[in-house]
Every structure is written in C-alpha cells, then in structure tokens.
Amino acid sequence: MSNPPPSYTEIEVVKNQYSDRDYLVKISIPEFTCVCPKTGHPDFAIIEINYIPDALIVELKSLKLYLQGFRNMGIFHEAVTNKIIDDFRLACKPRRVDVVGQFNPRGGISTVVEAHWSE
C-alpha cells in the first residue's frame, strides 16, 4: 500500500523579514528520488528551487521532509516537477518561483524539466 502524495500543507513557512525588497533564494536538493511509474525503478534527480519571496519564506527542514514523500511514489518527471512548483506556490505564495528537475540518465536518456511562475 502506497502513501498519499505529499501535500503543500507539509511545507512550513515563516515571516519574511525583508519583504520590502526582492531577493533570490536558491535551494538545491541533490539527492531527490522518486519511482518510475512504468518500471518501478528508482529515479534520481537534482531538484533546484529558486524563488523570490513575498511575505513568507519556506522552512527548509519541512521542505526536505515534503520532498522525501516522493521517495516511493510512482510519478513521471514532468508531473513531479509541476507538483513541486504548485505546492511550493500554495505554501509560501512567492513573487516568483522556478523549479528545475535534472533527472539522471536511464537507458541513455536524461531529462531536464523546468517549470516557471511569477505574479
């Protein structure tokens, strides 16, 4: 029996003390894993989240735990990248966010999926 997919409600946020200015936060998750929904084999990726916060910033430990929720989940590269950006937006409502999934090669094919959003 598989666990439910991670939810944006698992991502904790705190008040941004510098909401009066734009600044870029770059987060890199070099050990992201999920599962290929067709083969059941593990997929490995580097997930990069770059965002310009508004009133809230993301608490990193909760983000790490949220991302670990994908570990045993069968999901396509495109779907996981877009779910991460959607959940991130719902959690902290940034001015801008970009999520890049750089998936390791399998069978001679590597995949990079980029999702972008701005106000």
C-alpha positions in Angstrom: 0.0 0.0 0.0 1.5 3.4 -1.0 1.4 6.6 1.0 -0.7 9.5 -0.3 1.3 12.1 -2.3 3.0 14.9 -0.4 0.8 18.0 0.2 1.7 21.7 0.3 0.4 21.7 3.9 3.5 19.8 4.9 5.7 22.8 3.9 6.1 25.2 6.9 6.6 28.9 6.3 7.8 31.8 8.4 7.5 35.5 8.1 9.9 37.2 5.6 11.7 39.9 7.5 12.8 41.5 4.2 9.5 41.5 2.3 10.2 45.2 1.3 12.8 44.1 -1.3 13.3 41.4 -4.0 16.0 38.9 -3.3 16.6 35.4 -4.7 16.7 32.3 -2.6 18.3 29.3 -4.4 17.6 25.8 -2.9 19.3 22.7 -4.3 18.2 19.2 -3.4 20.9 16.9 -4.9 19.5 13.6 -3.6 15.9 13.6 -4.8 14.3 10.3 -5.5 11.0 9.0 -6.8 10.0 5.9 -8.8 9.3 5.4 -12.5 5.5 4.7 -12.7 6.1 2.3 -15.6 9.0 0.1 -14.4 9.1 0.7 -10.6 12.8 1.5 -10.8 14.1 4.4 -8.8 14.7 7.8 -10.4 17.3 10.1 -9.1 17.5 13.9 -9.7 18.8 17.2 -8.6 15.8 19.5 -7.8 16.5 23.2 -7.8 14.0 25.7 -6.4 14.8 29.4 -7.0 12.3 31.9 -5.6 11.7 35.5 -4.8 9.8 35.5 -1.6 6.9 37.8 -0.7 5.5 37.8 2.8 6.7 34.3 3.7 9.8 32.1 3.3 10.0 28.3 3.4 11.4 26.5 6.4 13.9 24.1 4.9 13.6 21.1 7.1 9.9 20.9 6.3 10.7 21.2 2.6 13.2 18.3 2.9 10.6 16.1 4.6 8.0 17.1 2.0 10.4 16.1 -0.8 11.2 12.8 0.9 7.5 12.0 0.5 8.1 11.3 -3.2 10.7 8.6 -2.4 8.4 5.6 -3.0 5.9 7.4 -5.3 5.5 6.4 -8.9 5.4 9.6 -10.9 6.6 11.0 -14.2 9.4 13.6 -14.3 7.1 16.2 -15.7 4.4 15.6 -13.1 6.7 15.7 -10.1 8.4 18.9 -11.2 5.0 20.6 -11.8 3.6 19.2 -8.5 6.5 20.7 -6.6 6.1 24.2 -8.1 2.3 24.1 -7.5 2.7 23.0 -3.8 5.5 25.5 -3.3 3.4 28.3 -4.6 0.4 27.3 -2.4 2.6 27.1 0.7 4.5 30.4 0.5 2.9 32.5 -2.2 6.2 33.8 -3.7 6.6 36.7 -6.1 8.4 34.3 -8.5 9.4 30.6 -8.4 11.3 28.4 -10.8 11.7 24.6 -10.3 14.2 22.6 -12.3 14.3 18.8 -12.2 17.6 17.4 -13.6 16.9 13.6 -13.7 19.8 11.2 -14.0 20.1 9.3 -17.3 18.4 6.0 -17.7 18.7 3.9 -20.8 20.8 6.6 -22.4 18.2 9.4 -21.9 18.4 12.2 -19.4 15.6 14.6 -18.7 15.5 18.2 -17.5 12.1 19.6 -16.7 11.7 23.4 -15.9 8.6 25.0 -14.5 8.3 28.7 -14.0 5.7 31.0 -12.3 5.6 34.7 -11.5 3.0 37.2 -10.3 
